[in-house]
Amino acid sequence: MEKEVKNKIVTLEYIDWIENYTETHKYFSSEDGLFSTQNSIDKENIKKLQNFYEAVSKYASENYIMPEAKPNLTYFKLEYNGINYSLGCAKRFETSYFCNRTDFENKNNIIDLEYIINGKKQPITTIIDSKMNILTVLLEELKLAGVEEDFINNEVVKVYVKKK
């Protein structure tokens, strides 16, 4: 059921609309649909922005991609047809969703919308899945050997903190 909803929101038609709409509106938000004098198609598509964000968020989670986060602001870096977009959620008094064309200095964690449209994982996901499977086996072996879970957790945190 969720996949059906995602596929209905993340469609080639909707992405093409975003591409065309952002040619003249470099930034738009869910609030624009409430107060604008846009045509009815644009208003309807602006209203879909929250669902689009939620679908991308779910996809990102399934592909080990964390959103960029700042106080009261979370966004994903997207790419489609060589154009970069920020798709995000701003939390002030009300939650607002936004999309804008942008350039990214940091090219990490960019979601290629072609993969979502085609129902495919991001290329890095297969590598991460493989490494996570290896880690899971190792952790299970440690538990079977009698190593306490708290000790394992502490060691994992130490390794993670060393890398920062």
N, C-alpha and C positions, 0 to 999 in steps of 0.2 A: 504494500500500500504506500509506504513512504517513498519507495523508488518511483512509483507512478506520479506522486506529487512532485518530486524532484524533476522528473522528466518533463512534466507539464510546465514547470517554471523555467528550468534551464534548457531552453530550446534555441535552435538556430534563429528562429524568428525574433525571439526576445533579445538575444545577444546582438543581432543585426539592428534592432530598434535602438539599443543602447549606443551602438557604434554611430548610427546616424544622428541620434538625438544629441550626443555629446560633441558632435561637430560644431553645433551652434550654442549648446549649453554645456560648457566644460565641467560644470558642477551642478548637480541637482540632488534634492532630498525628498523624502517622503512627505515633508511639509509642503512642498511645492504643489502637490496634487490637491491640497486642501484649499489653497488660496489663489491659485493661478487661473489665468484665462486660457490655458492651453486647450488644444482641441481634445475631443473625447478619447481618441486613441492614446494620446500622450498621457492624459489623466489616468486612464486605466492602467497603462504600463507603469506609471509612477507609483500607483497603489500596489503594484506587485513587487516593489523593491524590497519590502520586508521579507516576503516569501523567498525571493531570490537570494537575499543575504542568508537566510536560514538554510537554504539548500546548499549554498556554497560552504557555509560553516560546517554542515554535516559531512560534506564531501572532504573538506580539509581535514577534519578529525579522522576520517577513515584513511587518509593518506599521510598522516603524521605531520601535517602542516599547521603550525600555530599561527594565530593572528598576530599582527603587530598590535601592541597595547600601549596606551598612554592613559593618564587619569581621565576617566569618563569617556574614553574613546577606544574602540577596537575596530581594526580594519584588516581586510585581506588584500594582498597584492595580486592582481589579475592581469592576464595578457590574452589578447585576441587579435588576430590579423596584424601583429606587430605594434599594437597600441596597448599601452599600460593603463590600468585603471586601479583606483582605490575603491573598494566597496566596504562600507563600514556602518558602524552603529555608534551614535553619540548619545550619551545619557546625561541629560540636564534635568529639567523639571519633567519633561516627557522624553521618551525614547524616540530618536529620529534616525532614519536610515539614509545613507547618502552614497552617491557614486560620482566619481570624477576622473577625468583623464589626467595622467600625471607621468612623470619620469621618476624612476627609482635609482638612487645611488647604489643601494644594496640590492643586488639581483637575487638574493636568497629567498626561498619560499614563495616564489611566484607561481600562481596556479594558472596553467594553460587551459583556458575554457574549452578548447577543442577536445580535450580529454573528457571533460564532464559531458559535453554534448554527445560524444561517441560512447559514453558509458565505460570508459577505461580509467585505470589507475594512472597517477602521475608516474613517470619512469623511475624515480627514486624509491617509490613505495615497495617495489619487489625486492630491492636490496635491503631495505629496512625490515620488511617482513622476514626475510631470511635470517638477518642478524637477531631479530627478536625471537625467532624460533630457537636459535642456538642458545640465546640467553635463558630462555624458558627451560630448556633441557638442563642447562648447567645449574640453574636455581633449584630445580626439582631434585637433581642429584645431591646438591648440598643439603636439602631438607631430609632426603632419605638417609644421608650419612649422619644425621642427628644434629646438624648445625641449627641453632635457634634462629627463628625468623627475624628477631630484633637485631641479631648480630649481622645477618645478611643485609638487612635494610641499612644499618649504620655503615657497612662497607661500601654499599652502592652510593650512598650519599657522599662518603669521603672521596670516592673516585670522581664523582660528578663535580664536587667542589674543587678538586685539584685541577680539573680541566678548565675552569673559569679563569 
